[in-house]
């Protein structure tokens, strides 16, 4: 509760202390609210992951899409591909000098084992998207790719947990609500005992707001889209 003026006549010293204390509680309250908003991103990611696990319990996705940008996402996607016996994977936001060979040649031994098991189960199809430079473009290129393949209806999008809320919101805004595409999301869990990940999470809320502002002016009638 904020401190109010107790006396009609108040000294400068008392008033300064009161302002300082009120300012401290205001900052503390703002930080607490901001932290809760950021934590809600993690809760949403966990719920989306559980929903996806339930949805794909007896039927695999038609396509797995990985949004690049942080470590561990490709390995997480490969594990899901092995779990669902689905070898069709789109990796979006790839640096223009990378190829399928260069990306997979740097993977861990575990990832190489997963790739080998996929090759034995079915011929893997790794598609790389070089055009996307941010999350909105990731979504645009994913939709463009999916609409070029009429047999893709159930799409599983994979990224880091803090990123899922922004991706889901962008897809809901850009994608035609009357389309037959069904999007699910899974978030790779981040270790928030590491300061770097906490900093990324706190920045994510600003990135989310920026994306929502940009999309208020979004025109979905894009040629060849």
N, C-alpha and C positions, 0 to 999 in steps of 0.2 A: 504494500500500500504506500502511496506517495505521501510524504510529509507535507503538511499544510502550515501556513503561517499561524502561529499560536497567539501572537501579540499584535496589537495595533501598531506599536512602535517596535521595530526590529532593527538590530544593529547590522551593519554590513557583514561582519564576521559570521553572525548567526545565519543571515540570508545566504551567504556563500556556501556554508556547510549544508544548508537545506537543499540548495540547488545541486550541490555535488552528490548528495545522497540520492536525490530524486533521479539525477542523471545516471547514476550507477544502476539503480533498479530498472530504469528504462532500458538501458543497454543489456542488462541481464535478462529481462523479459524478452527483448527482441532476439537475443542469441538463442534463448530456450525455444522460442517459436520457430526460428529458422532451423534449428537442429531437428525439431520434430518433423518439419516439412521434409528435410533431407532423409530422415529415417523412414518416412512414408514411402520413399522411392524403393527402399530395400524390401519393405513389406509387400509392396505391389509386385516386385520382381519375384519374390518367393511364392506369392499367390498365383502369378502367371505360370511359373514353372510347375507348380502342383497341378494346375488346370491342364497344362500341356501333357504332363505325364499321364493324367487320367484320360485325356482325349486320344492319345496315341498308344493306349494300353494294348489294343488288339489290331490297330491299323497304323502303318507307318506313314510319315509325311511323304508327299510327292517330291518335295525339294527341301533341302536344308540350306539356309542362307546365313553366312557369317559376316558380321560387320566388324571390319578390322579396326585397330586403334589402340589395343592394349594386349599385353602378353597373355597367353593361355587360352585365348578364345578358339583358336584353330584346334588345339588339342581337345578342348571340351566338345567342339562340334564333331570331331572324328570319333570320340567316344559315343556320342549320341547316334552317329551314323552306323557304328558297329552294333549298338544296342537295337536299333530299328531295322538293321540290314538294308539301309538306304544309302546308296553310294553316289547319288546325284547331289552335288554340293556347289553352291555359288559363293565365292568369296568376293565381297564388294569393298571398294576403297583400297585397292592394291596399288602400291608404288609402281610407276610405269616401267621400271627396270626389272621388276620381278616376273618370274614365270612360274608355272606349276612346278617344274623341276626344282627351281631355286628355292621356292617356298617350302616344299616338302623335304628337300635335301638338308635343310637346317633344323628339322624337327628332331625331337628326342627319340630314343630307342623305343619307348612305349608307343609313340605316335607312328613310328615306322612299322611296328608290329600290327597296329590297328589298320594301317593302309594295306598291309599285306593280306590281312584277313578279309578286307573289303574286296580286294582283287580276286581272292579265291571265291567269294560269295557271288560277286557280280562285277562287271567291268565298271570301275569308278569313272564318273564324269565330273571333273573339276573345271568349273568355269570361273574365269577371273574377270572382274570389272575394274577397269583402270580409270573410269571417268569420274566417279564419285570422290569428292574432296571433303565432304562433311555429311552429317547424319541425314539431312533433308535429301541430299543427292544420293545417298545410299538407298533411301526408300524409293526415290524416283527410278533409279536404275534397276532395283529389284522388281518393281512393278512393270517396268518396260520389258525385262527379261521374262517374267512370268507370263505376260500377255502375248509373248511370242511363242509360247509353248502351251497349247490348249489342253495338254494332259496334266498340267500342274494346277491343282486346286487346293490342296492342303499344304501350306507352307509353314515351316518352323524357322523362326528367326532367332539367332543366337548372338548374344553380346555379353558384356559385363553386367552385373546386377544393377548398378547405379544408372545404366544406360537404357534399360528396358522401358521405363516410363516415357522417356522422350521419344523413343522409336515407336511405341504403341500409339502415342498421341498423334504423331506425324502420319502414320499409316491410316488412322481413323479419319484424319482430315483430308488427305490426298486421295485415298482409294475411293473408287465409286462404290457407294453403299449398296447399289443394286447388283454389284458383281458377285460371281459365285465363288470368289476366292475366300478361303478361310485361313486366317493368320493366327498362329500361336507363337508364344515367346518363351524362351528359357534364358535365365541369367546365370552366368558363371559367378559364383560367390567370390567376393573380394575379402581380403584379410584386413579388417579395420583396426587391428592393433598396430598396423603399419601407418605411420604419419602420412606417407605419400597417398595412400588410398583414402584417408579421411579428407585430405585436401582436395582430391579429385571429386569426392562426393559433394563437398560443400560448393565447389565450382559448378557442379552439374545443375543445380537449381537455377543459376543464372543462365546457363546454356539452354535449359528448358524454356525459361521465360523468353529468351531471345528468339528461339525457334517459333514459339507461339505468336510472337509479334510479327515475325516475317510471314507466317502463314495466314495472318489476317488479310494480307494483300495477295494471297496466292491465287493464281488463275490455273485451274485444272485443265483448261482446254489448250493443251500443249501439242503442237504438231508431232506426229509419230509417237504419241504416248497413249 
